[in-house]
Amino acid sequence: MQYSLTFPSGTVKYILHLRFAEMKQFIEPEHSILLVDCKVAELYADSFKGYRTILVEADEHRKSWEQVENICEQLLSMGADRGTTLIGVGGGIVTDLTGFVASVYMRGVAFGFVPTTLLGMCDAAIGGKNGVNLGLQKNLLGIIRQPSFIFYDAAFLKTLSATEWSNGFAEVIKYACLFDIALFDELEKNSVEYYQNNDEALQLLIERCVDHKNNVVLADEQESGKRKLLNFGHTAGHAIETLYEMPHGFAVSVGMVIACKISEKETKLNAEVTDRVKKLLEQYGLPTSAEMETKKVMEVLAMDKKKNSEGISYILLKNIGEAEIKTLSPDQIRNGLETYSHAGSR
C-alpha cells in the first residue's frame, strides 16, 4: 500500500505493509546512508548488509547538538553530498536526529524514515517536526520539514520490550482522547496483548493514528493553531520526562492525567472522564502518577517553547474526543500541578 500527501514543506510518500528488505525498490543504496539505532542494528544485523550506516545511541541525553556535530562529521568522512539521502531507522530519537541533520547538512539533503517502534510509527515519525534538545528543554532546536518517505514494516515491533509497547500506546490514547471516542471505546475493550497478537488490528490502529496526525498537520503544519492540540499531555509531560528521566510515553501519560485535572477546573471536565482516562492508561501499562517537585517542573516550563507573553498554551479536554487550546498563566498551571499532587492523581 502506497500513497502520498503534500504539505507546504514537502511531499511524503507513505509505504505500508512491506518488509524492510523491499525498501531497495524505493531508494538507491549507493546514494543513501542509514542512521540506525544501535539496538536495532544489533537485532537485525543482516538487514543492513549492503548499506552504509551510522550507528546512533538512542538515548534522550544524546539527542543533542553534540550528537548532530558527530553525525555530520561522519557524513563528511563518508563523502555524503547534496545527492545523498539520509534514512533514519529507529524510534523517535533517531528520526528526530535524522530529520534535523538532513535539514542542516550542506543546507539540506533528502531524508526518509523507517520507524521501528510503535511510538515512532504512530506519532514521532509523522508531521515533519525534527528537533534536538538544549539542556533541559526538549526539542528547543528544531525545524519543520517533511521526509521524502516513511516506510512501515510492523515486523520490527516483534522485538519491542513491554515498556516500549506501553510507551507507544500513550500516543495512541492521546489521539483517542483528542479526536476519536470510537477509538477510545475500542481501546477500552482490548489490551496491549490483543494488538500484539492481532496483526490486522495493529495495522489498522497504526493507520488510524497516522491519519489523525496527518489531518491535523495538513491543516496547520507550522503549529499556529490546530496542531497545538497534539501537545495534549506533553507540556507537563516533557518537563517530567526531562527532570525524572522517564520514558516519553510514560511522562506523557502522567501529563495527560495532569491536563485532565486542570481541565476539571478550567473547562468543567467531568471528574468521571478523568477517571476513565486514568483507567485506560493503566490498562495499557502506563503510569498515572509520579512524585515530582512542582517548583522544579515550573522552572522547566518557564522556558517551554509554547510560552508567550500571556502564558503557556495548554491543551485541555472538554470530553472524550473534544479538546481545546487555552492559554494558562503560571499560577493556573502551578495550582493544577499542586491539585494533582495533593489528590495523589486520585
Phi and psi in degrees as GROMACS dihedral restraints (atoms count N, CA, C in turn):
[ dihedral_restraints ]
;  ai    aj    ak    al  type     phi  dphi    fc
    3     4     5     6     1  -139.2    20    10
    4     5     6     7     1   145.0    20    10
    6     7     8     9     1  -158.7    20    10
    7     8     9    10     1   161.2    20    10
    9    10    11    12     1  -124.4    20    10
   10    11    12    13     1   147.5    20    10
   12    13    14    15     1  -128.5    20    10
   13    14    15    16     1   137.6    20    10
   15    16    17    18     1  -107.6    20    10
   16    17    18    19     1   123.1    20    10
   18    19    20    21     1  -111.7    20    10
   19    20    21    22     1   165.8    20    10
   21    22    23    24     1   -54.6    20    10
   22    23    24    25     1   -34.2    20    10
   24    25    26    27     1   -95.5    20    10
   25    26    27    28     1     5.7    20    10
   27    28    29    30     1   150.2    20    10
   28    29    30    31     1   166.6    20    10
   30    31    32    33     1  -102.0    20    10
   31    32    33    34     1   133.1    20    10
   33    34    35    36     1  -112.5    20    10
   34    35    36    37     1   129.1    20    10
   36    37    38    39     1   -95.7    20    10
   37    38    39    40     1   125.2    20    10
   39    40    41    42     1   -97.5    20    10
   40    41    42    43     1   123.9    20    10
   42    43    44    45     1  -119.9    20    10
   43    44    45    46     1   111.0    20    10
   45    46    47    48     1  -119.8    20    10
   46    47    48    49     1   161.0    20    10
   48    49    50    51     1    64.7    20    10
   49    50    51    52     1    30.9    20    10
   51    52    53    54     1  -122.6    20    10
   52    53    54    55     1   169.3    20    10
   54    55    56    57     1   -99.0    20    10
   55    56    57    58     1   152.9    20    10
   57    58    59    60     1   -55.3    20    10
   58    59    60    61     1   -34.5    20    10
   60    61    62    63     1   -60.2    20    10
   61    62    63    64     1   -22.4    20    10
   63    64    65    66     1   -86.0    20    10
   64    65    66    67     1    -2.7    20    10
   66    67    68    69     1   -64.3    20    10
   67    68    69    70     1   -25.6    20    10
   69    70    71    72     1   -62.2    20    10
   70    71    72    73     1   -14.9    20    10
   72    73    74    75     1   -69.7    20    10
   73    74    75    76     1   -22.6    20    10
   75    76    77    78     1  -110.1    20    10
   76    77    78    79     1    -9.9    20    10
   78    79    80    81     1  -134.2    20    10
   79    80    81    82     1   172.3    20    10
   81    82    83    84     1  -111.2    20    10
   82    83    84    85     1   102.8    20    10
   84    85    86    87     1   -52.6    20    10
   85    86    87    88     1   -34.7    20    10
   87    88    89    90     1   -69.4    20    10
   88    89    90    91     1   -16.4    20    10
   90    91    92    93     1  -114.1    20    10
   91    92    93    94     1    20.4    20    10
   93    94    95    96     1  -126.4    20    10
   94    95    96    97     1   150.6    20    10
   96    97    98    99     1  -131.7    20    10
   97    98    99   100     1   128.8    20    10
   99   100   101   102     1   -95.2    20    10
  100   101   102   103     1   131.3    20    10
  102   103   104   105     1  -100.4    20    10
  103   104   105   106     1   110.1    20    10
  105   106   107   108     1  -118.0    20    10
  106   107   108   109     1   132.1    20    10
  108   109   110   111     1   -54.4    20    10
  109   110   111   112     1   131.7    20    10
  111   112   113   114     1   -54.5    20    10
  112   113   114   115     1   -41.2    20    10
  114   115   116   117     1   -68.2    20    10
  115   116   117   118     1   -38.8    20    10
  117   118   119   120     1   -65.6    20    10
  118   119   120   121     1   -40.9    20    10
  120   121   122   123     1   -61.8    20    10
  121   122   123   124     1   -35.5    20    10
  123   124   125   126     1   -73.5    20    10
  124   125   126   127     1   -41.6    20    10
  126   127   128   129     1   -70.7    20    10
  127   128   129   130     1   -33.3    20    10
  129   130   131   132     1  -124.6    20    10
  130   131   132   133     1    43.4    20    10
  132   133   134   135     1   -52.6    20    10
  133   134   135   136     1   -42.4    20    10
  135   136   137   138     1   -64.8    20    10
  136   137   138   139     1   -26.4    20    10
  138   139   140   141     1   -67.4    20    10
  139   140   141   142     1   -22.0    20    10
  141   142   143   144     1  -103.4    20    10
  142   143   144   145     1     8.2    20    10
  144   145   146   147     1   -65.5    20    10
  145   146   147   148     1   135.5    20    10
  147   148   149   150     1    93.1    20    10
  148   149   150   151     1    -3.3    20    10
  150   151   152   153     1  -111.8    20    10
  151   152   153   154     1   149.0    20    10
  153   154   155   156     1   -83.0    20    10
  154   155   156   157     1   131.6    20    10
  156   157   158   159     1  -132.2    20    10
  157   158   159   160     1   151.2    20    10
  159   160   161   162     1  -121.9    20    10
  160   161   162   163     1   125.2    20    10
  162   163   164   165     1   -84.2    20    10
  163   164   165   166     1   137.9    20    10
  165   166   167   168     1  -122.4    20    10
  166   167   168   169     1   127.8    20    10
  168   169   170   171     1   -79.5    20    10
  169   170   171   172     1   111.7    20    10
  171   172   173   174     1   -85.2    20    10
  172   173   174   175     1    67.6    20    10
  174   175   176   177     1  -117.3    20    10
  175   176   177   178     1   134.4    20    10
  177   178   179   180     1   -56.3    20    10
  178   179   180   181     1   -34.0    20    10
  180   181   182   183     1   -67.6    20    10
  181   182   183   184     1   -23.1    20    10
  183   184   185   186     1   -91.1    20    10
  184   185   186   187     1    -1.6    20    10
  186   187   188   189     1   -83.6    20    10
  187   188   189   190     1    71.0    20    10
  189   190   191   192     1  -136.1    20    10
  190   191   192   193     1   170.6    20    10
  192   193   194   195     1   -62.3    20    10
  193   194   195   196     1   -34.9    20    10
  195   196   197   198     1   -61.9    20    10
  196   197   198   199     1   -41.3    20    10
  198   199   200   201     1   -66.6    20    10
  199   200   201   202     1   -37.6    20    10
  201   202   203   204     1   -60.3    20    10
  202   203   204   205     1   -47.0    20    10
  204   205   206   207     1   -60.4    20    10
  205   206   207   208     1   -42.4    20    10
  207   208   209   210     1   -61.6    20    10
  208   209   210   211     1   -44.5    20    10
  210   211   212   213     1   -65.3    20    10
  211   212   213   214     1   -42.6    20    10
  213   214   215   216     1   -62.7    20    10
  214   215   216   217     1   -38.1    20    10
  216   217   218   219     1   -64.0    20    10
  217   218   219   220     1   -39.8    20    10
  219   220   221   222     1   -66.3    20    10
  220   221   222   223     1   -39.8    20    10
  222   223   224   225     1   -61.1    20    10
  223   224   225   226     1   -42.7    20    10
  225   226   227   228     1   -62.3    20    10
  226   227   228   229     1   -42.3    20    10
  228   229   230   231     1   -69.2    20    10
  229   230   231   232     1   -23.7    20    10
  231   232   233   234     1   -89.0    20    10
  232   233   234   235     1    -0.9    20    10
  234   235   236   237     1    80.1    20    10
  235   236   237   238     1    21.4    20    10
  237   238   239   240     1   -63.9    20    10
  238   239   240   241     1   133.7    20    10
  240   241   242   243     1  -129.2    20    10
  241   242   243   244     1  -168.4    20    10
  243   244   245   246     1   -64.9    20    10
  244   245   246   247     1   -16.0    20    10
  246   247   248   249     1   -94.1    20    10
  247   248   249   250     1     4.1    20    10
  249   250   251   252     1   -88.0    20    10
  250   251   252   253     1   139.3    20    10
  252   253   254   255     1  -104.6    20    10
  253   254   255   256     1   128.5    20    10
  255   256   257   258     1   -95.0    20    10
  256   257   258   259     1   136.6    20    10
  258   259   260   261     1  -127.0    20    10
  259   260   261   262     1   116.9    20    10
  261   262   263   264     1   -88.2    20    10
  262   263   264   265     1   122.6    20    10
  264   265   266   267     1  -118.5    20    10
  265   266   267   268     1   104.7    20    10
  267   268   269   270     1   159.9    20    10
  268   269   270   271     1  -158.3    20    10
  270   271   272   273     1   -88.3    20    10
  271   272   273   274     1  -160.7    20    10
  273   274   275   276     1   -62.4    20    10
  274   275   276   277     1   -33.1    20    10
  276   277   278   279     1   -64.6    20    10
  277   278   279   280     1   -44.7    20    10
  279   280   281   282     1   -68.0    20    10
  280   281   282   283     1   -42.6    20    10
  282   283   284   285     1   -68.5    20    10
  283   284   285   286     1   -36.7    20    10
  285   286   287   288     1   -60.6    20    10
  286   287   288   289     1   -49.0    20    10
  288   289   290   291     1   -61.8    20    10
  289   290   291   292     1   -43.2    20    10
  291   292   293   294     1   -61.9    20    10
  292   293   294   295     1   -48.1    20    10
  294   295   296   297     1   -64.0    20    10
  295   296   297   298     1   -37.7    20    10
  297   298   299   300     1   -69.4    20    10
  298   299   300   301     1   -49.0    20    10
  300   301   302   303     1   -59.0    20    10
  301   302   303   304     1   -45.4    20    10
  303   304   305   306     1   -62.3    20    10
  304   305   306   307     1   -27.7    20    10
  306   307   308   309     1   -82.2    20    10
  307   308   309   310     1   -18.9    20    10
  309   310   311   312     1  -111.7    20    10
  310   311   312   313     1   -22.3    20    10
  312   313   314   315     1   -69.5    20    10
  313   314   315   316     1   123.1    20    10
  315   316   317   318     1    50.4    20    10
  316   317   318   319     1    35.1    20    10
  318   319   320   321     1    65.1    20    10
  319   320   321   322     1    18.2    20    10
  321   322   323   324     1   121.9    20    10
  322   323   324   325     1   120.2    20    10
  324   325   326   327     1  -126.4    20    10
  325   326   327   328     1   166.2    20    10
  327   328   329   330     1   -70.6    20    10
  328   329   330   331     1   151.5    20    10
  330   331   332   333     1  -151.4    20    10
  331   332   333   334     1   157.4    20    10
  333   334   335   336     1  -142.9    20    10
  334   335   336   337     1   169.0    20    10
  336   337   338   339     1  -126.8    20    10
  337   338   339   340     1   144.1    20    10
  339   340   341   342     1  -125.0    20    10
  340   341   342   343     1    86.6    20    10
  342   343   344   345     1   -67.2    20    10
  343   344   345   346     1   138.5    20    10
  345   346   347   348     1  -118.1    20    10
  346   347   348   349     1     3.8    20    10
  348   349   350   351     1  -120.5    20    10
  349   350   351   352     1   160.4    20    10
  351   352   353   354     1   -63.4    20    10
  352   353   354   355     1   -40.9    20    10
  354   355   356   357     1   -61.7    20    10
  355   356   357   358     1   -41.7    20    10
  357   358   359   360     1   -64.5    20    10
  358   359   360   361     1   -43.9    20    10
  360   361   362   363     1   -67.3    20    10
  361   362   363   364     1   -37.9    20    10
  363   364   365   366     1   -87.4    20    10
  364   365   366   367     1   -21.0    20    10
  366   367   368   369     1  -146.1    20    10
  367   368   369   370     1   -62.8    20    10
  369   370   371   372     1   -60.8    20    10
  370   371   372   373     1   -36.3    20    10
  372   373   374   375     1   -79.0    20    10
  373   374   375   376     1   -10.3    20    10
  375   376   377   378     1  -102.0    20    10
  376   377   378   379     1   141.1    20    10
  378   379   380   381     1   109.2    20    10
  379   380   381   382     1   -14.2    20    10
  381   382   383   384     1    86.1    20    10
  382   383   384   385     1     0.3    20    10
  384   385   386   387     1   -80.5    20    10
  385   386   387   388     1   123.6    20    10
  387   388   389   390     1  -135.4    20    10
  388   389   390   391     1   118.8    20    10
  390   391   392   393     1  -148.7    20    10
  391   392   393   394     1   168.1    20    10
  393   394   395   396     1  -130.4    20    10
  394   395   396   397     1   162.3    20    10
  396   397   398   399     1   -85.8    20    10
  397   398   399   400     1   154.8    20    10
  399   400   401   402     1  -131.4    20    10
  400   401   402   403     1   105.2    20    10
  402   403   404   405     1    61.9    20    10
  403   404   405   406     1  -127.3    20    10
  405   406   407   408     1   -84.8    20    10
  406   407   408   409     1    -3.1    20    10
  408   409   410   411     1   -95.5    20    10
  409   410   411   412     1   116.0    20    10
  411   412   413   414     1   -71.5    20    10
  412   413   414   415     1   131.7    20    10
  414   415   416   417     1    56.0    20    10
  415   416   417   418     1    30.3    20    10
  417   418   419   420     1   -68.9    20    10
  418   419   420   421     1   -29.6    20    10
  420   421   422   423     1   -99.6    20    10
  421   422   423   424     1   119.1    20    10
  423   424   425   426     1  -168.1    20    10
  424   425   426   427     1   171.0    20    10
  426   427   428   429     1  -138.6    20    10
  427   428   429   430     1   164.8    20    10
  429   430   431   432     1  -117.9    20    10
  430   431   432   433     1   108.7    20    10
  432   433   434   435     1  -153.7    20    10
  433   434   435   436     1   127.4    20    10
  435   436   437   438     1   -78.4    20    10
  436   437   438   439     1   144.3    20    10
  438   439   440   441     1   -71.0    20    10
  439   440   441   442     1   159.5    20    10
  441   442   443   444     1   -71.1    20    10
  442   443   444   445     1   -32.7    20    10
  444   445   446   447     1  -155.2    20    10
  445   446   447   448     1   157.6    20    10
  447   448   449   450     1  -129.2    20    10
  448   449   450   451     1   121.8    20    10
  450   451   452   453     1  -107.2    20    10
  451   452   453   454     1   122.8    20    10
  453   454   455   456     1  -106.7    20    10
  454   455   456   457     1   120.1    20    10
  456   457   458   459     1  -129.1    20    10
  457   458   459   460     1    99.2    20    10
  459   460   461   462     1   -65.7    20    10
  460   461   462   463     1   -12.5    20    10
  462   463   464   465     1   -61.7    20    10
  463   464   465   466     1   -26.6    20    10
  465   466   467   468     1   -61.1    20    10
  466   467   468   469     1   -26.2    20    10
  468   469   470   471     1   -71.5    20    10
  469   470   471   472     1   -16.3    20    10
  471   472   473   474     1   -63.1    20    10
  472   473   474   475     1   -24.6    20    10
  474   475   476   477     1  -101.9    20    10
  475   476   477   478     1     9.1    20    10
  477   478   479   480     1   -69.8    20    10
  478   479   480   481     1   145.4    20    10
  480   481   482   483     1   -75.5    20    10
  481   482   483   484     1   165.0    20    10
  483   484   485   486     1   -59.2    20    10
  484   485   486   487     1   -38.3    20    10
  486   487   488   489     1   -60.8    20    10
  487   488   489   490     1   -43.3    20    10
  489   490   491   492     1   -69.7    20    10
  490   491   492   493     1   -33.0    20    10
  492   493   494   495     1   -62.0    20    10
  493   494   495   496     1   -49.4    20    10
  495   496   497   498     1   -62.6    20    10
  496   497   498   499     1   -40.6    20    10
  498   499   500   501     1   -53.3    20    10
  499   500   501   502     1   -44.3    20    10
  501   502   503   504     1   -69.9    20    10
  502   503   504   505     1   -35.3    20    10
  504   505   506   507     1   -67.5    20    10
  505   506   507   508     1   -19.1    20    10
  507   508   509   510     1   -59.1    20    10
  508   509   510   511     1   -43.0    20    10
  510   511   512   513     1   -71.7    20    10
  511   512   513   514     1   -34.4    20    10
  513   514   515   516     1   -60.9    20    10
  514   515   516   517     1   -47.0    20    10
  516   517   518   519     1   -65.2    20    10
  517   518   519   520     1   -33.6    20    10
  519   520   521   522     1   -56.8    20    10
  520   521   522   523     1   -48.5    20    10
  522   523   524   525     1   -61.4    20    10
  523   524   525   526     1   -40.0    20    10
  525   526   527   528     1   -62.8    20    10
  526   527   528   529     1   -43.5    20    10
  528   529   530   531     1   -62.8    20    10
  529   530   531   532     1   -40.5    20    10
  531   532   533   534     1   -77.5    20    10
  532   533   534   535     1   -44.3    20    10
  534   535   536   537     1  -129.5    20    10
  535   536   537   538     1   -14.0    20    10
  537   538   539   540     1  -144.6    20    10
  538   539   540   541     1    84.7    20    10
  540   541   542   543     1   -65.1    20    10
  541   542   543   544     1   -30.2    20    10
  543   544   545   546     1   -65.3    20    10
  544   545   546   547     1   -38.9    20    10
  546   547   548   549     1   -66.1    20    10
  547   548   549   550     1   -39.9    20    10
  549   550   551   552     1   -58.8    20    10
  550   551   552   553     1   -45.3    20    10
  552   553   554   555     1   -62.0    20    10
  553   554   555   556     1   -41.6    20    10
  555   556   557   558     1   -62.7    20    10
  556   557   558   559     1   -45.2    20    10
  558   559   560   561     1   -62.6    20    10
  559   560   561   562     1   -37.0    20    10
  561   562   563   564     1   -61.5    20    10
  562   563   564   565     1   -30.6    20    10
  564   565   566   567     1   -83.2    20    10
  565   566   567   568     1   -13.1    20    10
  567   568   569   570     1  -121.5    20    10
  568   569   570   571     1  -160.7    20    10
  570   571   572   573     1  -158.0    20    10
  571   572   573   574     1   171.2    20    10
  573   574   575   576     1   -56.0    20    10
  574   575   576   577     1   -45.1    20    10
  576   577   578   579     1   -60.2    20    10
  577   578   579   580     1   -37.0    20    10
  579   580   581   582     1   -59.5    20    10
  580   581   582   583     1   -47.1    20    10
  582   583   584   585     1   -74.2    20    10
  583   584   585   586     1   -29.9    20    10
  585   586   587   588     1   -63.9    20    10
  586   587   588   589     1   -32.0    20    10
  588   589   590   591     1  -104.0    20    10
  589   590   591   592     1     5.3    20    10
  591   592   593   594     1  -131.2    20    10
  592   593   594   595     1    91.9    20    10
  594   595   596   597     1   -59.2    20    10
  595   596   597   598     1   -41.2    20    10
  597   598   599   600     1   -65.2    20    10
  598   599   600   601     1   -44.4    20    10
  600   601   602   603     1   -63.5    20    10
  601   602   603   604     1   -38.2    20    10
  603   604   605   606     1   -65.5    20    10
  604   605   606   607     1   -45.2    20    10
  606   607   608   609     1   -60.3    20    10
  607   608   609   610     1   -44.1    20    10
  609   610   611   612     1   -64.3    20    10
  610   611   612   613     1   -38.2    20    10
  612   613   614   615     1   -62.6    20    10
  613   614   615   616     1   -47.1    20    10
  615   616   617   618     1   -60.6    20    10
  616   617   618   619     1   -47.2    20    10
  618   619   620   621     1   -62.9    20    10
  619   620   621   622     1   -35.2    20    10
  621   622   623   624     1   -64.2    20    10
  622   623   624   625     1   -43.4    20    10
  624   625   626   627     1   -66.5    20    10
  625   626   627   628     1   -41.9    20    10
  627   628   629   630     1   -58.1    20    10
  628   629   630   631     1   -44.4    20    10
  630   631   632   633     1   -63.7    20    10
  631   632   633   634     1   -43.2    20    10
  633   634   635   636     1   -59.9    20    10
  634   635   636   637     1   -46.9    20    10
  636   637   638   639     1   -67.5    20    10
  637   638   639   640     1   -42.7    20    10
  639   640   641   642     1   -64.4    20    10
  640   641   642   643     1   -37.4    20    10
  642   643   644   645     1   -60.4    20    10
  643   644   645   646     1   -39.2    20    10
  645   646   647   648     1   -70.6    20    10
  646   647   648   649     1   -46.2    20    10
  648   649   650   651     1   -67.7    20    10
  649   650   651   652     1   -36.1    20    10
  651   652   653   654     1   -61.1    20    10
  652   653   654   655     1   -33.5    20    10
  654   655   656   657     1   -80.6    20    10
  655   656   657   658     1   -23.5    20    10
  657   658   659   660     1  -159.9    20    10
  658   659   660   661     1    71.4    20    10
  660   661   662   663     1   -63.0    20    10
  661   662   663   664     1   -37.2    20    10
  663   664   665   666     1   -87.4    20    10
  664   665   666   667     1     5.9    20    10
  666   667   668   669     1    60.3    20    10
  667   668   669   670     1    48.7    20    10
  669   670   671   672     1   -93.6    20    10
  670   671   672   673     1   -12.0    20    10
  672   673   674   675     1  -153.2    20    10
  673   674   675   676     1   -99.6    20    10
  675   676   677   678     1   -57.0    20    10
  676   677   678   679     1   -33.6    20    10
  678   679   680   681     1   -62.9    20    10
  679   680   681   682     1   -23.5    20    10
  681   682   683   684     1   -57.5    20    10
  682   683   684   685     1   -26.4    20    10
  684   685   686   687     1   -56.0    20    10
  685   686   687   688     1   -30.9    20    10
  687   688   689   690     1   -67.5    20    10
  688   689   690   691     1    -7.1    20    10
  690   691   692   693     1   -85.7    20    10
  691   692   693   694     1     7.5    20    10
  693   694   695   696     1   -54.4    20    10
  694   695   696   697     1   122.8    20    10
  696   697   698   699     1    84.3    20    10
  697   698   699   700     1   -11.4    20    10
  699   700   701   702     1   -90.9    20    10
  700   701   702   703     1   -21.6    20    10
  702   703   704   705     1   -66.7    20    10
  703   704   705   706     1   -63.5    20    10
  705   706   707   708     1   -67.8    20    10
  706   707   708   709     1   -33.0    20    10
  708   709   710   711     1   -58.7    20    10
  709   710   711   712     1   -43.9    20    10
  711   712   713   714     1   -63.4    20    10
  712   713   714   715     1   -39.8    20    10
  714   715   716   717     1   -64.7    20    10
  715   716   717   718     1   -42.6    20    10
  717   718   719   720     1   -66.0    20    10
  718   719   720   721     1   -41.6    20    10
  720   721   722   723     1   -58.8    20    10
  721   722   723   724     1   -45.0    20    10
  723   724   725   726     1   -70.2    20    10
  724   725   726   727     1   -46.9    20    10
  726   727   728   729     1   -69.7    20    10
  727   728   729   730     1   -37.2    20    10
  729   730   731   732     1  -115.2    20    10
  730   731   732   733     1    11.8    20    10
  732   733   734   735     1    50.1    20    10
  733   734   735   736     1    49.1    20    10
  735   736   737   738     1   -96.4    20    10
  736   737   738   739     1   143.6    20    10
  738   739   740   741     1   -53.7    20    10
  739   740   741   742     1   145.9    20    10
  741   742   743   744     1   -51.6    20    10
  742   743   744   745     1   -52.5    20    10
  744   745   746   747     1   -63.3    20    10
  745   746   747   748     1   -34.8    20    10
  747   748   749   750     1   -65.4    20    10
  748   749   750   751     1   -43.6    20    10
  750   751   752   753     1   -66.5    20    10
  751   752   753   754     1   -39.0    20    10
  753   754   755   756     1   -64.7    20    10
  754   755   756   757     1   -37.0    20    10
  756   757   758   759     1   -58.6    20    10
  757   758   759   760     1   -49.6    20    10
  759   760   761   762     1   -60.8    20    10
  760   761   762   763     1   -41.7    20    10
  762   763   764   765     1   -61.6    20    10
  763   764   765   766     1   -34.8    20    10
  765   766   767   768     1   -67.6    20    10
  766   767   768   769     1   -38.2    20    10
  768   769   770   771     1   -66.3    20    10
  769   770   771   772     1   -42.1    20    10
  771   772   773   774     1   -59.5    20    10
  772   773   774   775     1   -45.0    20    10
  774   775   776   777     1   -60.8    20    10
  775   776   777   778     1   -38.3    20    10
  777   778   779   780     1   -65.6    20    10
  778   779   780   781     1   -41.5    20    10
  780   781   782   783     1   -63.0    20    10
  781   782   783   784     1   -42.6    20    10
  783   784   785   786     1   -64.3    20    10
  784   785   786   787     1   -37.9    20    10
  786   787   788   789     1   -63.4    20    10
  787   788   789   790     1   -32.2    20    10
  789   790   791   792     1   -56.6    20    10
  790   791   792   793     1   -34.4    20    10
  792   793   794   795     1   -89.0    20    10
  793   794   795   796     1   -43.3    20    10
  795   796   797   798     1   -83.4    20    10
  796   797   798   799     1   -32.2    20    10
  798   799   800   801     1  -120.3    20    10
  799   800   801   802     1     5.2    20    10
  801   802   803   804     1    63.0    20    10
  802   803   804   805     1    33.0    20    10
  804   805   806   807     1   -58.5    20    10
  805   806   807   808     1   134.0    20    10
  807   808   809   810     1   -64.6    20    10
  808   809   810   811     1   131.0    20    10
  810   811   812   813     1   -58.6    20    10
  811   812   813   814     1   -24.9    20    10
  813   814   815   816     1   -66.7    20    10
  814   815   816   817     1   -30.0    20    10
  816   817   818   819     1   -68.8    20    10
  817   818   819   820     1   -42.2    20    10
  819   820   821   822     1   -57.0    20    10
  820   821   822   823     1   -45.5    20    10
  822   823   824   825     1   -63.1    20    10
  823   824   825   826     1   -37.3    20    10
  825   826   827   828     1   -66.8    20    10
  826   827   828   829     1   -42.2    20    10
  828   829   830   831     1   -63.5    20    10
  829   830   831   832     1   -45.9    20    10
  831   832   833   834     1   -59.5    20    10
  832   833   834   835     1   -44.7    20    10
  834   835   836   837     1   -62.7    20    10
  835   836   837   838     1   -40.5    20    10
  837   838   839   840     1   -66.3    20    10
  838   839   840   841     1   -43.2    20    10
  840   841   842   843     1   -58.8    20    10
  841   842   843   844     1   -45.1    20    10
  843   844   845   846     1   -65.4    20    10
  844   845   846   847     1   -33.6    20    10
  846   847   848   849     1   -61.3    20    10
  847   848   849   850     1   -28.6    20    10
  849   850   851   852     1  -103.0    20    10
  850   851   852   853     1    23.3    20    10
  852   853   854   855     1    76.5    20    10
  853   854   855   856     1    23.0    20    10
  855   856   857   858     1  -106.1    20    10
  856   857   858   859     1   146.7    20    10
  858   859   860   861     1   -77.1    20    10
  859   860   861   862     1   148.9    20    10
  861   862   863   864     1  -122.1    20    10
  862   863   864   865     1     4.3    20    10
  864   865   866   867     1  -144.8    20    10
  865   866   867   868     1   155.2    20    10
  867   868   869   870     1  -158.1    20    10
  868   869   870   871     1   137.0    20    10
  870   871   872   873     1   -73.6    20    10
  871   872   873   874     1   127.5    20    10
  873   874   875   876     1  -151.8    20    10
  874   875   876   877     1   156.9    20    10
  876   877   878   879     1   -97.7    20    10
  877   878   879   880     1   114.4    20    10
  879   880   881   882     1   -54.2    20    10
  880   881   882   883     1   -40.7    20    10
  882   883   884   885     1   -60.0    20    10
  883   884   885   886     1   -44.2    20    10
  885   886   887   888     1   -67.2    20    10
  886   887   888   889     1   -41.5    20    10
  888   889   890   891     1   -60.7    20    10
  889   890   891   892     1   -43.6    20    10
  891   892   893   894     1   -65.0    20    10
  892   893   894   895     1   -33.7    20    10
  894   895   896   897     1   -63.7    20    10
  895   896   897   898     1   -39.6    20    10
  897   898   899   900     1   -70.1    20    10
  898   899   900   901     1   -41.8    20    10
  900   901   902   903     1   -64.9    20    10
  901   902   903   904     1   -23.8    20    10
  903   904   905   906     1   -61.4    20    10
  904   905   906   907     1   -21.9    20    10
  906   907   908   909     1  -112.9    20    10
  907   908   909   910     1    16.0    20    10
  909   910   911   912     1   -60.3    20    10
  910   911   912   913     1   139.5    20    10
  912   913   914   915     1   -69.3    20    10
  913   914   915   916     1   -10.6    20    10
  915   916   917   918     1   -90.9    20    10
  916   917   918   919     1     3.2    20    10
  918   919   920   921     1   -78.4    20    10
  919   920   921   922     1   142.7    20    10
  921   922   923   924     1  -137.1    20    10
  922   923   924   925     1  -172.8    20    10
  924   925   926   927     1   -64.2    20    10
  925   926   927   928     1   -22.0    20    10
  927   928   929   930     1   -93.5    20    10
  928   929   930   931     1   -19.1    20    10
  930   931   932   933     1   150.9    20    10
  931   932   933   934     1  -150.4    20    10
  933   934   935   936     1  -120.2    20    10
  934   935   936   937     1   131.8    20    10
  936   937   938   939     1   -66.9    20    10
  937   938   939   940     1   120.0    20    10
  939   940   941   942     1  -121.9    20    10
  940   941   942   943     1   140.3    20    10
  942   943   944   945     1   -98.0    20    10
  943   944   945   946     1   120.7    20    10
  945   946   947   948     1  -119.9    20    10
  946   947   948   949     1   151.3    20    10
  948   949   950   951     1   -93.9    20    10
  949   950   951   952     1   142.5    20    10
  951   952   953   954     1  -103.3    20    10
  952   953   954   955     1   -27.7    20    10
  954   955   956   957     1  -171.6    20    10
  955   956   957   958     1   172.6    20    10
  957   958   959   960     1   -62.2    20    10
  958   959   960   961     1   125.8    20    10
  960   961   962   963     1    86.3    20    10
  961   962   963   964     1     4.7    20    10
  963   964   965   966     1  -141.1    20    10
  964   965   966   967     1   117.3    20    10
  966   967   968   969     1  -131.6    20    10
  967   968   969   970     1   164.9    20    10
  969   970   971   972     1  -143.3    20    10
  970   971   972   973     1   156.4    20    10
  972   973   974   975     1   -98.4    20    10
  973   974   975   976     1   125.3    20    10
  975   976   977   978     1  -136.2    20    10
  976   977   978   979     1   134.9    20    10
  978   979   980   981     1   -82.5    20    10
  979   980   981   982     1   120.4    20    10
  981   982   983   984     1  -110.1    20    10
  982   983   984   985     1   143.9    20    10
  984   985   986   987     1   -77.4    20    10
  985   986   987   988     1   160.5    20    10
  987   988   989   990     1   -54.5    20    10
  988   989   990   991     1   -37.2    20    10
  990   991   992   993     1   -65.2    20    10
  991   992   993   994     1   -40.2    20    10
  993   994   995   996     1   -63.3    20    10
  994   995   996   997     1   -41.4    20    10
  996   997   998   999     1   -68.7    20    10
  997   998   999  1000     1   -44.3    20    10
  999  1000  1001  1002     1   -59.2    20    10
 1000  1001  1002  1003     1   -43.9    20    10
 1002  1003  1004  1005     1   -62.6    20    10
 1003  1004  1005  1006     1   -38.0    20    10
 1005  1006  1007  1008     1   -65.8    20    10
 1006  1007  1008  1009     1   -41.9    20    10
 1008  1009  1010  1011     1   -63.6    20    10
 1009  1010  1011  1012     1   -40.7    20    10
 1011  1012  1013  1014     1   -68.7    20    10
 1012  1013  1014  1015     1   -39.7    20    10
 1014  1015  1016  1017     1   -60.8    20    10
 1015  1016  1017  1018     1   -44.2    20    10
 1017  1018  1019  1020     1   -59.3    20    10
 1018  1019  1020  1021     1   -47.1    20    10
 1020  1021  1022  1023     1   -65.7    20    10
 1021  1022  1023  1024     1   -44.6    20    10
 1023  1024  1025  1026     1   -67.1    20    10
 1024  1025  1026  1027     1   -31.6    20    10
 1026  1027  1028  1029     1   -80.7    20    10
 1027  1028  1029  1030     1    -7.1    20    10
 1029  1030  1031  1032     1    62.7    20    10
 1030  1031  1032  1033     1    28.6    20    10
 1032  1033  1034  1035     1    55.3    20    10
 1033  1034  1035  1036     1    21.0    20    10
